[in-house]
């Protein structure tokens, strides 16, 4: 999971959380107030939210089912946040989507099953299609 600070008027220091499978610490995200200067979200915002959720699911499932590369998926999410939402409400929404994807499988799967492996395969395909579609439609011309 990627830790998300709740919106507050006075920021509090948060400690890092640990994942149940690996015990690896995840970086705490600093609180960032919503900013009117952010402007409207891009037209591909729904796809980014879905991609964030997929990255969260893959982060959990890939650690559970053998490759143990969940940290790589958290790094990919961090890169997405840096590219698309450095601060503010968008960052909170994308981080929340990642955490939903992670928690959804964390509460369902305690060991790797054929269904978990199938979900990994589907998410790799869907995530690849979303990333390709965003880059093709909205990438630099």
Contact map, one row per residue, 1 for C-alpha under 8 A:
111000000000000000100000010000000000000000000000000000010010000000000000010000000000000000000000011001100000000000000000000000000000000000000
111100000000000000000000011110000000000000000000000000000000000000000000010000000000000000000010011000000000000000000000000000000000000000000
111110000000000110000000011110000000000000000000000000000000000000000000000000000000000000000010001000000000000000000000000000000000000000000
011111000000000000000000000111100000000000000000000000000000000000000000000000000000000000010011000000000000000000000000000000000000000000000
001111100000010000000000000111100000000000000000000000000000000000000000000000000000000000000000000000000000000000000000000000000000000000000
000111110000000000000000000000100000000000000000000000000000000000000000000000000000000000000000000000000000000000000000000000000000000000000
000011111000000000000000000000111000000000000000000000000000000000000000000000000000000000000000000000000000000000000000000000000000000000000
000001111110000000000000000000101000000000000000000000000000000000000000000000000000000000000000000000000000000000000000000000000000000000000
000000111110000000000000000000000000000000000000000000000000000000000000000000000000000000000000000000000000000000000000000000000000000000000
000000011111000000000000000000000000000000000000000000000000000000000000000000000000000000000000000000000000000000000000000000000000000000000
000000011111100000000000000000100000000000000000000000000000000000000000000000000000000000000000000000000000000000000000000000000000000000000
000000000111110000000000000000000000000000000000000000000000000000000000000000000000000000000000000000000000000000000000000000000000000000000
000000000011111000000000000000000000000000000000000000000000000000000000000000000000000000000000000000000000000000000000000000000000000000000
000010000001111100000000000100000000000000000000000000000000000000000000000000000000000000000000000000000000000000000000000000000000000000000
000000000000111110000000000100000000000000000000000000000000000000000000000000000000000000000000000000000000000000000000000000000000000000000
001000000000011111000000111100000000000000000000000000000000000000000000000000000000000000000000000000000000000000000000000000000000000000000
001000000000001111100000111100000000000000000000000000000000000000000000000000000000000000000000000000000000000000000000000000000000000000000
000000000000000111110111110000000000000000000000000000000000000000000000000000000000000000000000000000000000000000000000000000000000000000000
100000000000000011111111110000000000000000000000000000000000000000000000000000000000000000000000000000000000000000000000000000000000000000000
000000000000000001111110000000000000000000000000000000000000000000000000000000000000000000000000000000000000000000000000000000000000000000000
000000000000000000111110000000000000000000000000000000000000001100000000000000000000000000000000000000000000000000000000000000000000000000000
000000000000000001111111000000000000000000000000000000000000001000000000000000000000000000000000000000000000000000000000000000000000000000000
000000000000000001111111100000000000000000000000000000000000000000000000000000000000000000000000000000000000000000000000000000000000000000000
000000000000000001100111110000000000000000000000000000000000000000000000000000000000000000000000000000000000000000000000000000000000000000000
000000000000000111100011111000000000000000000000000000000000000000000000000000000000000000000000000000000000000000000000000000000000000000000
111000000000000111100001111100000000000000000000000000000000000000000000000000000000000000000000000000000000000000000000000000000000000000000
011000000000000110000000111110000000000000000000000000000000000000000000000000000000000000000000000000000000000000000000000000000000000000000
011110000000011110000000011111000000000000000000000000000000000000000000000000000000000000000000000000000000000000000000000000000000000000000
011110000000000000000000001111100000000000000000000000000000000000000000000000000000000000000000000000000000000000000000000000000000000000000
000110000000000000000000000111110000000000000000000000000000000000000000000000000000000000000000000000000000000000000000000000000000000000000
000111110010000000000000000011111000000000000000000000000000000000000000000000000000000000000000000000000000000000000000000000000000000000000
000000100000000000000000000001111100000000000000000000000000000000000000000000000000001110000000000000000000000000000000000000000000000000000
000000110000000000000000000000111110000000000000000000000000000000000000000000000000001110000000000000000000000000000000000000000000000000000
000000000000000000000000000000011111000000000000000000000000000000000000000000000000001110000000000000000000000000000000000000000000000000000
000000000000000000000000000000001111110000000000000000000000000000000000000000000000000110000000000000000000000000000000000000000000000000000
000000000000000000000000000000000111111000000000000000000000000000000000000000000000000000000000000000000000000000000000000000000000000000000
000000000000000000000000000000000011111000000000000000000000000000000000000000000000000000000000000000000000000000000000000000000000000000000
000000000000000000000000000000000011111100000000000000000000000000000000000000000000000100000000000000000000000000000000000000000000000000000
000000000000000000000000000000000001111110000000000000000000000000000000000000000000000000000000000000000000000000000000000000000000000000000
000000000000000000000000000000000000011111000000000000000000000000000000000000000000000000000000000000000000000000000000000000000000000000000
000000000000000000000000000000000000001111101000000000000000000000000000000000000000000001000000000000000000000000000000000000000000000000000
000000000000000000000000000000000000000111111000000000000000000000000000000000000000000000000000000000000000000000000000000000000000000000000
000000000000000000000000000000000000000011111100000000000000000000000000000000000000000000000000000000000000000000000000000000000000000000000
000000000000000000000000000000000000000001111111000000000000000000000000000000000000000000000000000000000000000000000000000000000000010000000
000000000000000000000000000000000000000011111111100000000000000000000000000000000000000000000000000000000000000000000000000000000000000000000
000000000000000000000000000000000000000000111111110000000000000000000000000000000000000000000000000000000000000000000000000000000000000000000
000000000000000000000000000000000000000000011111111000000000000000000000000000000000000000000000000000000000000000000000000000000100010000000
000000000000000000000000000000000000000000011111111100000000000000000000000000000000000000000100000000000000000000000000000000000000000000000
000000000000000000000000000000000000000000001111111110000000000000000000000000000000000000001100100000000000000000000000000000000000000000000
000000000000000000000000000000000000000000000111111111000000000000000000000000000000000000000000100000000000000000000000000000000000000000000
000000000000000000000000000000000000000000000011111111100000000000000000000000000000000000000000000000000000000000000000000000100110000000000
000000000000000000000000000000000000000000000001111111110000000000000000000010000000000000000110110010000000000000000000000000000000000000000
000000000000000000000000000000000000000000000000111111111000000000000000000000000000000000000000111111000000000000000000000000000000000000000
000000000000000000000000000000000000000000000000011111111100000000000000000000000000000000000000010010000000000000000000001000100000000000000
000000000000000000000000000000000000000000000000001111111110000000000000110110000000000000000000010010000000000000000000000000100000000000000
100000000000000000000000000000000000000000000000000111111111000000000000110000000000000000000000111111000000000000000000000000000000000000000
000000000000000000000000000000000000000000000000000011111111100000000000000000000000000000000000010011111000000000000000000000000000000000000
000000000000000000000000000000000000000000000000000001111111110000000100100000000000000000000000000001000000000000000001001100000000000000000
100000000000000000000000000000000000000000000000000000111111111000001111110000000000000000000000000001000000000000000000000000000000000000000
000000000000000000000000000000000000000000000000000000011111111100000100000000000000000000000000000001001100000000000000000000000000000000000
000000000000000000000000000000000000000000000000000000001111111110000100000000000000000000000000000000001000000100011001000000000000000000000
000000000000000000000000000000000000000000000000000000000111111111111100000000000000000000000000000000000000000000000001000000000000000000000
000000000000000000001100000000000000000000000000000000000011111111111100000000000000000000000000000000000000000000000000000000000000000000000
000000000000000000001000000000000000000000000000000000000001111111010000000000000000000000000000000000000000011100000000000000000000000000000
000000000000000000000000000000000000000000000000000000000000111111110000000000000000000000000000000000000000001110011000000000000000000000000
000000000000000000000000000000000000000000000000000000000000011111110000000000000000000000000000000000000000000000000000000000000000000000000
000000000000000000000000000000000000000000000000000000000000011011111000000000000000000000000000000000000000000000000000000000000000000000000
000000000000000000000000000000000000000000000000000000000000011111111110000000000000000000000000000000000000000000000000000000000000000000000
000000000000000000000000000000000000000000000000000000000010011000111111100000000000000000000000000000000000000000000000000000000000000000000
000000000000000000000000000000000000000000000000000000000111111000011111110000000000000000000000000000000000000000000000000000000000000000000
000000000000000000000000000000000000000000000000000000000010000000011111111000000000000000000000000000000000000000000000000000000000000000000
000000000000000000000000000000000000000000000000000000000010000000001111111100000000000000000000000000000000000000000000000000000000000000000
000000000000000000000000000000000000000000000000000000110110000000001111111110000000000000000000000000000000000000000000000000000000000000000
110000000000000000000000000000000000000000000000000000110010000000000111111111000000000000000000000000000000000000000000000000000000000000000
000000000000000000000000000000000000000000000000000000000000000000000011111111100000000000000000000000000000000000000000000000000000000000000
000000000000000000000000000000000000000000000000000000100000000000000001111111110000000000000000000000000000000000000000000000000000000000000
000000000000000000000000000000000000000000000000000100100000000000000000111111111000000000000000010000000000000000000000000000000000000000000
000000000000000000000000000000000000000000000000000000000000000000000000011111111100000000000000000000000000000000000000000000000000000000000
000000000000000000000000000000000000000000000000000000000000000000000000001111111110000000000000000000000000000000000000000000000000000000000
000000000000000000000000000000000000000000000000000000000000000000000000000111111111100000000000000000000000000000000000000000000000000000000
000000000000000000000000000000000000000000000000000000000000000000000000000011111111110000100100000000000000000000000000000000000000000000000
000000000000000000000000000000000000000000000000000000000000000000000000000001111111110000000000000000000000000000000000000000000000000000000
000000000000000000000000000000000000000000000000000000000000000000000000000000111111110000000000000000000000000000000000000000000000000000000
000000000000000000000000000000000000000000000000000000000000000000000000000000011111110000100000000000000000000000000000000000000000000000000
000000000000000000000000000000000000000000000000000000000000000000000000000000011111111101100000000000000000000000000000000000000000000000000
000000000000000000000000000000000000000000000000000000000000000000000000000000001111111100100000000000000000000000000000000000000000000000000
000000000000000000000000000000011100000000000000000000000000000000000000000000000000111111100000000000000000000000000000000000000000000000000
000000000000000000000000000000011110010000000000000000000000000000000000000000000000111111110000000000000000000000000000000000000000000000000
000000000000000000000000000000011110000000000000000000000000000000000000000000000000001111111000000000000000000000000000000000000000000000000
000000000000000000000000000000000000000010000000000000000000000000000000000000000000101111111100000000000000000000000000000000000000000000000
000000000000000000000000000000000000000000000000000000000000000000000000000000001001111111111110000000000000000000000000000000000000000000000
000100000000000000000000000000000000000000000000000000000000000000000000000000000000000111111111000000000000000000000000000000000000000000000
000000000000000000000000000000000000000000000000100000000000000000000000000000000000000011111111100000000000000000000000000000000000000000000
000000000000000000000000000000000000000000000001100100000000000000000000000000001000000001111111110000000000000000000000000000000000000000000
011100000000000000000000000000000000000000000000000100000000000000000000000000000000000000111111111000000000000000000000000000000000000000000
000100000000000000000000000000000000000000000000000000000000000000000000000000000000000000011111111100000000000000000000000000000000000000000
000000000000000000000000000000000000000000000000110110010000000000000000000000000000000000001111111110000000000000000000000000000000000000000
110000000000000000000000000000000000000000000000000111111000000000000000000010000000000000000111111111000000000000000000000000000000000000000
111000000000000000000000000000000000000000000000000010010000000000000000000000000000000000000011111111100000000000000000000000000000000000000
000000000000000000000000000000000000000000000000000010010000000000000000000000000000000000000001111111110000000000000000000000000000000000000
000000000000000000000000000000000000000000000000000111111000000000000000000000000000000000000000111111111000000000000000000000000000000000000
100000000000000000000000000000000000000000000000000010011111000000000000000000000000000000000000011111111100000000000000000000000000000000000
100000000000000000000000000000000000000000000000000000001000000000000000000000000000000000000000001111111110000000000000000000000000000000000
000000000000000000000000000000000000000000000000000000001000000000000000000000000000000000000000000111111111000000000000000000000000000000000
000000000000000000000000000000000000000000000000000000001001100000000000000000000000000000000000000011111111100000000000000000000000000000000
000000000000000000000000000000000000000000000000000000000001000000000000000000000000000000000000000001111111110000000000000000000000000000000
000000000000000000000000000000000000000000000000000000000000000000000000000000000000000000000000000000111111110000000000000000000000000000000
000000000000000000000000000000000000000000000000000000000000000000000000000000000000000000000000000000011111110000000000000000000000000000000
000000000000000000000000000000000000000000000000000000000000000000000000000000000000000000000000000000001111111100010000000000000000000000000
000000000000000000000000000000000000000000000000000000000000000100000000000000000000000000000000000000000111111100000000000000000000000000000
000000000000000000000000000000000000000000000000000000000000000110000000000000000000000000000000000000000000111110000000000000000000000000000
000000000000000000000000000000000000000000000000000000000000100110000000000000000000000000000000000000000000111111011000000000000000000000000
000000000000000000000000000000000000000000000000000000000000000010000000000000000000000000000000000000000000001111111000000000000000000000000
000000000000000000000000000000000000000000000000000000000000000000000000000000000000000000000000000000000000000111111100000000000000000000000
000000000000000000000000000000000000000000000000000000000000000000000000000000000000000000000000000000000000000011111110000000000000000000000
000000000000000000000000000000000000000000000000000000000000100010000000000000000000000000000000000000000000100111111111000000000000000000000
000000000000000000000000000000000000000000000000000000000000100010000000000000000000000000000000000000000000000111111111100000000000000000000
000000000000000000000000000000000000000000000000000000000000000000000000000000000000000000000000000000000000000001111111110000000000000000000
000000000000000000000000000000000000000000000000000000000000000000000000000000000000000000000000000000000000000000111111111000000000000000000
000000000000000000000000000000000000000000000000000000000100110000000000000000000000000000000000000000000000000000011111111100000000000000000
000000000000000000000000000000000000000000000000000000000000000000000000000000000000000000000000000000000000000000001111111110000000000000000
000000000000000000000000000000000000000000000000000000000000000000000000000000000000000000000000000000000000000000000111111111000000000000000
000000000000000000000000000000000000000000000000000001000100000000000000000000000000000000000000000000000000000000000011111111100000000000000
000000000000000000000000000000000000000000000000000000000100000000000000000000000000000000000000000000000000000000000001111111110000000000000
000000000000000000000000000000000000000000000000000000000000000000000000000000000000000000000000000000000000000000000000111111111000000000000
000000000000000000000000000000000000000000000000000000000000000000000000000000000000000000000000000000000000000000000000011111111100000000000
000000000000000000000000000000000000000000000000001001100000000000000000000000000000000000000000000000000000000000000000001111111110000000000
000000000000000000000000000000000000000000000000000000000000000000000000000000000000000000000000000000000000000000000000000111111111000000000
000000000000000000000000000000000000000000000000000000000000000000000000000000000000000000000000000000000000000000000000000011111111100000000
000000000000000000000000000000000000000000000010001000000000000000000000000000000000000000000000000000000000000000000000000001111111110000000
000000000000000000000000000000000000000000000000001000000000000000000000000000000000000000000000000000000000000000000000000000111111111000000
000000000000000000000000000000000000000000000000000000000000000000000000000000000000000000000000000000000000000000000000000000011111111100000
000000000000000000000000000000000000000000000000000000000000000000000000000000000000000000000000000000000000000000000000000000001111111110000
000000000000000000000000000000000000000000010010000000000000000000000000000000000000000000000000000000000000000000000000000000000111111111100
000000000000000000000000000000000000000000000000000000000000000000000000000000000000000000000000000000000000000000000000000000000011111111110
000000000000000000000000000000000000000000000000000000000000000000000000000000000000000000000000000000000000000000000000000000000001111111100
000000000000000000000000000000000000000000000000000000000000000000000000000000000000000000000000000000000000000000000000000000000000111111100
000000000000000000000000000000000000000000000000000000000000000000000000000000000000000000000000000000000000000000000000000000000000011111110
000000000000000000000000000000000000000000000000000000000000000000000000000000000000000000000000000000000000000000000000000000000000011111111
000000000000000000000000000000000000000000000000000000000000000000000000000000000000000000000000000000000000000000000000000000000000001001111
000000000000000000000000000000000000000000000000000000000000000000000000000000000000000000000000000000000000000000000000000000000000000000111
